[in-house]
Amino acid sequence: MALQKSLTKFNQQQEKCFSTLSSINVRAGASRAAPPTVPIATSSPIVAKFPTTKFSENTQRYQLIHSIKNSESGAQVKRVIDLLRETRKDFTAEQIEEACYVDAIKNKVVFNSLTNNVKVKYDGKRFSYKPTHDIKNKTELLQLIRKNPEGIAISDLKDAYRGVMEDLQALKASGVVWWLSNSDCREDVAYPNDPRINIKVGDELKQLFRAEEFPRDMIDIEKYLRGNRMKPKTDTARRRAMAQVHGLNPKPKAKQKPRSISKRTKLTNAHLPELFEDISP
């Protein structure tokens, strides 16, 4: 309502300015047509006063309002959602119009889009931003990650609250959270790293782990990686071909006897002790 009054006042000011300019032009034309007059000497100088025309300083603002109100409904909805996400405050429809010039009442398309949007919460009077996960601070963030041992996508945490990414980096640096990339969906995932979690490994998995034999030739390893949609960092076939061209035929390395695991061996899977129950002393 206040915005509509301002627009009406602006239009009236513009009409008044045009009317003033027209009257000035008419007087200027009449003065050019009139015969010259003899100046009359007086004791004090005569100063001719003409009305000054001052255009509204809000012209640019009103042009912006006009362009927003005539833009596509999707662009107006995005403008409102950006306002709610950045401020994290509750807004009435009138406050939204004052803040970003979008009419969320008369424009039914915008109103319906906002009330049905998964990122907007509407309680019948006020609009607010609705993140994927309703958490407010670093403590709640850690609790949420620990409740999801299978991992939680970073993209679902980015809009939780202001500064959530800084808190994620701090949790990662402290070692209580792992931040890994999922090769299947190609997105970052946060995993809890809680030493109190006791993971029991079945006998079948133990046998598979101990019976696994990796290829000894790098070409076979690279082939295996490509078969699993992973790009190897080396190209052994090309390197060997270049060596033959330059007359460098490296001698094949003798097969080394696989080392047995002892208690002095540094283990990278120490969090799964059941896999190493049968190691030699």
C-alpha positions in Angstrom: 0.0 0.0 0.0 2.8 2.4 0.9 4.6 1.6 -2.3 1.5 2.3 -4.4 1.2 5.7 -2.8 4.8 6.5 -3.6 4.3 5.5 -7.2 1.2 7.7 -7.5 3.1 10.6 -5.9 6.0 10.1 -8.4 3.6 10.2 -11.4 2.1 13.4 -10.1 5.5 15.0 -9.7 6.4 14.0 -13.2 3.2 15.6 -14.6 3.9 18.7 -12.6 7.4 18.9 -14.1 6.2 18.6 -17.6 3.5 21.2 -17.0 6.1 23.6 -15.6 8.4 23.1 -18.6 5.6 23.7 -21.0 4.7 27.0 -19.4 8.3 28.1 -19.4 8.5 27.3 -23.2 5.4 29.3 -23.8 6.7 32.4 -21.9 10.0 32.1 -23.7 8.3 32.1 -27.1 6.2 35.2 -26.1 9.2 37.1 -24.9 11.0 36.5 -28.2 8.0 37.8 -30.2 7.5 41.0 -28.1 9.2 44.3 -29.2 12.2 45.5 -27.3 11.5 47.7 -24.2 13.6 50.5 -22.8 15.1 49.7 -19.4 14.0 51.8 -16.5 16.7 53.0 -14.1 16.0 52.2 -10.5 18.0 52.5 -7.3 18.2 48.7 -6.9 18.9 46.1 -9.5 16.0 43.9 -10.7 16.6 40.2 -10.4 14.4 38.0 -12.6 13.1 35.0 -10.7 12.2 31.9 -12.7 10.7 28.8 -11.2 13.3 26.0 -11.0 12.5 22.5 -12.1 13.7 19.7 -9.8 13.2 16.1 -10.8 12.6 13.5 -8.3 15.8 11.9 -6.8 13.9 8.5 -6.7 13.6 8.2 -10.4 16.1 5.4 -10.6 14.5 3.5 -7.7 11.1 3.7 -9.3 12.5 2.5 -12.6 13.9 -0.5 -10.7 10.5 -1.2 -9.0 8.8 -1.0 -12.4 11.2 -3.5 -14.0 10.9 -6.0 -11.1 7.1 -5.9 -11.0 7.0 -6.5 -14.8 9.6 -9.3 -14.7 8.8 -13.0 -15.0 7.1 -14.7 -12.0 10.1 -17.1 -11.6 12.5 -14.2 -11.3 10.4 -12.6 -8.6 10.1 -15.8 -6.6 13.9 -16.2 -6.8 14.3 -12.7 -5.5 12.1 -13.4 -2.5 13.9 -16.7 -1.7 17.3 -15.0 -1.9 16.0 -12.4 0.6 14.8 -15.1 3.0 18.0 -17.1 2.7 20.4 -14.2 3.2 18.6 -12.6 6.1 17.2 -15.7 7.8 14.3 -13.6 9.1 10.5 -13.9 9.0 8.8 -11.5 6.6 5.1 -10.6 6.0 4.0 -10.0 2.5 4.1 -6.2 3.1 7.7 -6.4 4.4 8.7 -8.5 1.4 7.4 -5.8 -0.9 9.2 -3.1 1.0 12.5 -5.1 1.0 12.6 -6.4 -2.6 9.6 -4.8 -4.4 7.8 -8.1 -5.0 4.0 -8.1 -4.4 3.4 -11.5 -2.8 -0.3 -10.8 -2.3 -1.8 -9.5 -5.5 0.4 -11.5 -7.7 -1.2 -14.9 -7.1 1.3 -16.8 -9.2 4.1 -15.6 -7.0 2.1 -16.3 -3.8 1.3 -19.9 -4.9 4.9 -20.5 -5.9 6.2 -19.3 -2.6 3.7 -21.2 -0.4 4.4 -24.5 -2.4 8.2 -24.1 -2.5 10.2 -26.6 -0.5 12.7 -23.9 0.5 10.0 -21.6 1.9 8.0 -21.9 5.2 4.7 -20.1 5.4 2.7 -20.1 8.6 -0.3 -18.2 7.2 1.1 -14.8 7.8 4.9 -14.8 7.6 7.4 -16.3 5.1 10.8 -17.7 6.2 13.6 -19.8 4.7 13.4 -23.6 5.2 16.8 -25.3 4.9 17.2 -29.0 4.1 18.3 -29.7 7.7 17.0 -27.6 10.6 20.2 -27.0 12.5 21.5 -23.8 14.0 25.1 -24.2 15.2 28.3 -26.3 15.1 27.1 -28.6 17.9 23.9 -29.5 16.1 25.8 -30.0 12.9 28.1 -32.6 14.4 25.1 -34.4 16.0 23.4 -34.5 12.6 26.5 -36.0 10.9 26.9 -38.6 13.6 23.3 -39.7 13.1 24.1 -40.4 9.5 27.1 -42.9 9.6 26.4 -43.7 5.9 27.3 -40.1 5.1 25.5 -36.9 4.3 25.9 -34.8 1.2 27.7 -31.4 1.7 25.2 -29.8 -0.7 22.4 -30.6 1.8 24.3 -28.8 4.5 25.4 -25.6 2.7 22.2 -23.7 3.4 21.7 -24.9 7.0 22.8 -21.6 8.6 25.3 -18.8 8.2 28.8 -20.0 8.6 28.0 -23.7 8.2 30.9 -24.2 5.7 33.4 -22.7 8.1 32.1 -25.1 10.9 32.4 -28.0 8.5 36.0 -27.1 7.7 36.8 -26.8 11.5 35.2 -30.3 12.2 37.3 -31.7 9.4 40.5 -30.2 10.7 39.8 -31.5 14.2 39.4 -35.0 12.8 35.9 -35.7 14.1 34.5 -35.5 10.5 35.7 -37.0 7.3 35.1 -35.0 4.1 35.3 -37.4 1.2 34.3 -37.4 -2.5 31.8 -40.0 -3.7 33.0 -41.3 -7.0 29.5 -42.6 -7.9 27.6 -39.4 -7.6 30.7 -37.1 -7.9 29.8 -35.0 -4.8 31.4 -34.3 -1.5 30.1 -36.3 1.5 30.6 -35.8 5.2 31.1 -38.9 7.4 31.4 -39.1 11.2 34.7 -40.3 12.6 33.8 -41.4 16.1 36.3 -43.8 17.7 33.6 -44.9 20.1 31.8 -46.7 17.2 32.5 -50.4 17.4 32.3 -52.0 14.0 32.0 -55.8 13.8 33.3 -57.5 10.7 31.9 -60.8 9.6 34.0 -63.9 8.8 33.1 -63.8 5.2 34.4 -60.3 4.8 37.6 -61.2 6.6 38.2 -64.1 4.2 37.6 -61.8 1.2 40.0 -59.3 2.5 42.8 -61.8 3.1 42.2 -63.7 -0.2 42.3 -60.6 -2.3 45.3 -60.5 -4.7 46.2 -57.4 -6.6 47.8 -57.4 -10.0 51.6 -57.0 -10.0 51.8 -55.4 -13.4 51.0 -51.7 -13.6 49.2 -52.2 -16.9 46.8 -54.6 -15.3 46.2 -52.2 -12.4 45.5 -49.3 -14.8 43.1 -51.6 -16.8 41.3 -52.4 -13.5 41.0 -48.8 -12.6 39.5 -47.8 -16.0 37.1 -50.7 -15.8 35.8 -49.2 -12.5 35.4 -45.7 -14.1 38.6 -44.3 -12.4 41.3 -42.5 -14.3 44.8 -43.8 -13.4 47.6 -41.2 -12.9 50.1 -43.3 -14.9 50.2 -44.6 -18.4 52.6 -47.5 -18.3 52.0 -48.8 -21.8 52.9 -45.4 -23.3 56.0 -45.1 -21.1 57.3 -48.5 -22.1 56.7 -47.8 -25.8 58.7 -44.5 -25.5 61.5 -46.4 -23.7 61.7 -48.9 -26.5 61.8 -46.2 -29.2 64.8 -44.6 -27.4 66.5 -48.0 -27.0 65.8 -48.2 -23.2 64.5 -51.7 -22.5 64.2 -52.0 -18.7 64.7 -55.4 -17.3 61.6 -56.8 -15.8 61.6 -56.7 -12.0 61.8 -60.0 -10.2 58.8 -61.0 -8.3 59.2 -60.3 -4.7 57.9 -62.6 -2.0 54.9 -61.1 -0.3 55.7 -59.8 3.1 53.8 -61.2 6.0 52.1 -58.8 8.4 53.7 -58.5 11.8 52.9 -56.4 14.8 55.5 -53.9 13.8 53.8 -53.3 10.4 52.1 -50.0 10.2 48.4 -50.6 9.6 46.1 -48.2 7.8 42.9 -50.1 8.8 43.6 -50.0 12.6 39.9 -49.2 13.2 39.1 -52.8 12.0 41.2 -54.9 14.3 39.3 -58.1 13.6 41.0 -58.2 10.2 44.4 -58.7 11.8 43.7 -61.3 14.5 46.1 -63.8 12.9 49.1 -61.6 12.3 52.5 -63.0 13.2 54.3 -61.7 16.3 
